Amino acid sequence: MFLRFIFYAFLAYLLFKLVFDLIIPIITTTGKIRKQFAAAREQMEQQQQQYQQRTQQEAPQQGKSDHATDGIGDYIEFEEIKKDK
């Protein structure tokens, strides 16, 4: 009878340690990380909106002269070099 009590007390202690030393810290850390990711996502969205607003404001100011050269990029001429073995 006494050994059974010690066994159950030991199981209760292990369960207590498991919950308070492992499970609860994991839950709190996960919550903190989620909040940090949400804050970073909001900050990125705000920066993207600001960038889009700036580009929309700058686009009408540039005028039509840039539209003629939009499709033309820089051309780099190169030659293939064959190596002799």
Backbone as CSV, one residue per row, in Angstrom:
resi,resn,N_x,N_y,N_z,CA_x,CA_y,CA_z,C_x,C_y,C_z
1,MET,0.824,-1.188,0.000,0.000,0.000,0.000,0.869,1.252,0.000
2,PHE,1.903,1.231,0.823,2.804,2.373,0.893,3.590,2.542,-0.409
3,LEU,3.992,1.432,-1.030,4.725,1.496,-2.289,3.841,2.036,-3.408
4,ARG,2.578,1.684,-3.395,1.647,2.197,-4.386,1.499,3.716,-4.243
5,PHE,1.438,4.191,-3.019,1.360,5.638,-2.770,2.617,6.346,-3.285
6,ILE,3.772,5.789,-3.023,5.032,6.376,-3.494,5.068,6.380,-5.023
7,PHE,4.619,5.295,-5.632,4.595,5.211,-7.083,3.691,6.284,-7.683
8,TYR,2.484,6.453,-7.154,1.561,7.472,-7.661,2.073,8.874,-7.373
9,ALA,2.709,9.054,-6.252,3.287,10.361,-5.938,4.407,10.689,-6.921
10,PHE,5.220,9.699,-7.254,6.292,9.899,-8.214,5.729,10.205,-9.602
11,LEU,4.680,9.509,-10.017,4.034,9.800,-11.302,3.438,11.209,-11.323
12,ALA,2.832,11.609,-10.201,2.268,12.953,-10.117,3.382,13.999,-10.216
13,TYR,4.509,13.740,-9.586,5.650,14.658,-9.646,6.171,14.758,-11.079
14,LEU,6.312,13.619,-11.769,6.780,13.642,-13.152,5.808,14.395,-14.059
15,LEU,4.525,14.184,-13.853,3.518,14.896,-14.630,3.587,16.397,-14.359
16,PHE,3.740,16.763,-13.109,3.874,18.171,-12.715,5.092,18.802,-13.398
17,LYS,6.233,18.113,-13.356,7.458,18.620,-13.973,7.292,18.731,-15.492
18,LEU,6.642,17.752,-16.094,6.420,17.774,-17.528,5.589,18.983,-17.929
19,VAL,4.524,19.219,-17.210,3.624,20.310,-17.550,4.304,21.660,-17.336
20,PHE,4.911,21.864,-16.176,5.434,23.183,-15.839,6.839,23.449,-16.376
21,ASP,7.602,22.435,-16.699,8.948,22.653,-17.218,9.044,22.496,-18.732
22,LEU,8.060,21.879,-19.359,8.148,21.649,-20.791,6.962,22.229,-21.545
23,ILE,5.768,21.855,-21.182,4.592,22.213,-21.974,4.257,23.703,-21.867
24,ILE,4.208,24.241,-20.674,3.866,25.659,-20.505,4.914,26.572,-21.145
25,PRO,6.229,26.334,-20.959,7.192,27.189,-21.664,7.077,27.112,-23.188
26,ILE,6.769,25.956,-23.726,6.598,25.826,-25.175,5.404,26.651,-25.638
27,ILE,4.316,26.602,-24.903,3.118,27.359,-25.273,3.383,28.857,-25.214
28,THR,4.035,29.331,-24.161,4.309,30.769,-24.050,5.295,31.237,-25.122
29,THR,6.301,30.435,-25.397,7.275,30.803,-26.426,6.617,30.838,-27.797
30,THR,5.763,29.891,-28.077,5.049,29.865,-29.348,4.184,31.112,-29.500
31,GLY,3.520,31.512,-28.441,2.700,32.723,-28.487,3.535,33.969,-28.758
32,LYS,4.694,34.069,-28.114,5.574,35.220,-28.339,6.078,35.257,-29.770
33,ILE,6.448,34.104,-30.297,6.955,34.045,-31.672,5.859,34.422,-32.663
34,ARG,4.649,33.964,-32.428,3.532,34.325,-33.313,3.301,35.831,-33.302
35,LYS,3.371,36.450,-32.122,3.191,37.901,-32.040,4.297,38.621,-32.791
36,GLN,5.529,38.141,-32.680,6.641,38.775,-33.381,6.479,38.640,-34.892
37,PHE,6.057,37.475,-35.362,5.833,37.296,-36.793,4.697,38.188,-37.283
38,ALA,3.642,38.314,-36.490,2.528,39.175,-36.884,2.980,40.632,-36.957
39,ALA,3.785,41.064,-36.008,4.292,42.437,-36.024,5.205,42.667,-37.222
40,ALA,6.050,41.704,-37.529,6.942,41.836,-38.683,6.139,41.868,-39.977
41,ARG,5.105,41.054,-40.074,4.265,41.041,-41.267,3.556,42.388,-41.444
42,GLU,3.034,42.942,-40.345,2.368,44.235,-40.417,3.350,45.325,-40.846
43,GLN,4.551,45.274,-40.318,5.554,46.266,-40.673,5.917,46.157,-42.160
44,MET,6.066,44.937,-42.653,6.370,44.746,-44.070,5.223,45.241,-44.950
45,GLU,3.987,44.990,-44.543,2.842,45.459,-45.312,2.791,46.983,-45.343
46,GLN,3.091,47.619,-44.217,3.115,49.082,-44.169,4.210,49.637,-45.071
47,GLN,5.384,49.023,-45.050,6.469,49.479,-45.905,6.112,49.293,-47.374
48,GLN,5.461,48.188,-47.696,5.069,47.933,-49.077,4.029,48.949,-49.534
49,GLN,3.086,49.286,-48.667,2.080,50.281,-49.017,2.719,51.645,-49.225
50,GLN,3.665,51.999,-48.364,4.361,53.276,-48.509,5.149,53.308,-49.819
51,TYR,5.798,52.211,-50.151,6.563,52.134,-51.396,5.636,52.268,-52.602
52,GLN,4.501,51.590,-52.560,3.553,51.678,-53.661,2.997,53.095,-53.802
53,GLN,2.748,53.753,-52.681,2.245,55.128,-52.736,3.295,56.053,-53.344
54,ARG,4.563,55.857,-52.950,5.631,56.693,-53.502,5.791,56.468,-54.999
55,THR,5.744,55.202,-55.422,5.918,54.923,-56.852,4.722,55.439,-57.654
56,GLN,3.534,55.404,-57.091,2.368,55.933,-57.788,2.432,57.448,-57.888
57,GLN,3.001,58.095,-56.892,3.136,59.546,-56.932,4.244,59.969,-57.891
58,GLU,5.296,59.179,-57.998,6.415,59.526,-58.861,6.129,59.219,-60.326
59,ALA,5.294,58.229,-60.609,5.025,57.822,-61.988,4.441,58.953,-62.828
60,PRO,3.438,59.704,-62.405,2.914,60.796,-63.242,3.933,61.920,-63.434
61,GLN,4.850,62.105,-62.523,5.816,63.177,-62.616,6.884,62.899,-63.670
62,GLN,7.125,61.639,-63.994,8.174,61.300,-64.939,7.805,61.677,-66.372
63,GLY,6.559,61.675,-66.696,6.132,62.093,-68.026,6.177,60.958,-69.032
64,LYS,5.928,61.306,-70.322,5.832,60.300,-71.372,7.169,59.998,-72.020
65,SER,8.209,60.724,-71.738,9.492,60.503,-72.404,10.100,59.153,-72.038
66,ASP,9.860,58.646,-70.859,10.419,57.374,-70.436,9.667,56.184,-71.032
67,HIS,8.437,56.381,-71.452,7.655,55.265,-71.968,8.178,54.765,-73.310
68,ALA,8.874,55.592,-74.056,9.398,55.178,-75.349,10.555,54.197,-75.191
69,THR,11.271,54.248,-74.093,12.443,53.391,-73.899,12.187,52.263,-72.904
70,ASP,10.947,52.032,-72.511,10.660,50.991,-71.515,11.031,49.602,-72.001
71,GLY,10.799,49.296,-73.262,11.050,47.958,-73.765,12.508,47.719,-74.131
72,ILE,13.299,48.771,-74.166,14.686,48.637,-74.589,15.574,48.534,-73.355
73,GLY,16.380,47.491,-73.330,17.297,47.314,-72.213,18.730,47.480,-72.683
74,ASP,19.651,47.328,-71.776,21.066,47.400,-72.136,21.452,46.135,-72.867
75,TYR,22.255,46.305,-73.921,22.717,45.164,-74.693,24.207,44.995,-74.433
76,ILE,24.570,43.805,-74.030,25.970,43.519,-73.751,26.431,42.500,-74.776
77,GLU,27.434,42.871,-75.545,27.959,41.992,-76.565,29.052,41.124,-75.959
78,PHE,29.047,39.851,-76.319,30.086,38.960,-75.792,30.481,37.964,-76.857
79,GLU,31.643,37.400,-76.690,32.126,36.369,-77.596,32.391,35.111,-76.795
80,GLU,32.120,33.991,-77.433,32.442,32.728,-76.776,33.923,32.450,-76.927
81,ILE,34.526,32.007,-75.877,35.942,31.669,-75.901,36.051,30.170,-75.742
82,LYS,36.694,29.550,-76.718,36.872,28.098,-76.644,38.245,27.809,-76.082
83,LYS,38.294,26.915,-75.151,39.557,26.546,-74.540,40.125,25.338,-75.263
84,ASP,41.406,25.374,-75.528,42.078,24.224,-76.131,42.460,23.262,-75.028
85,LYS,42.268,22.008,-75.292,42.579,21.024,-74.259,43.982,20.539,-74.366
